[in-house]
């Protein structure tokens, strides 16, 4: 396995984030998305796998973790 340059590492982190954001967007709107194959914009490796990792990570986080609700994040404790 070859070592990745800082630029390639950054690009891979952005691809992971795109997958994460796609899953979170779908999850917040309609529940866990079952349309991953149609959503992933990458057709070649390793980008496709990296996007899938982000997507799966977000769904797992959504299933097991705290839910982020936009609009409530900036409210202080006890805000209604």
PyMOL commands that set and color helices and strands:
alter all, ss='L'
color gray80, all
select helices_A, chain A and resi 6-30+36-39+47-64
alter helices_A, ss='H'
color red, helices_A
deselect
rebuild
show_as cartoon
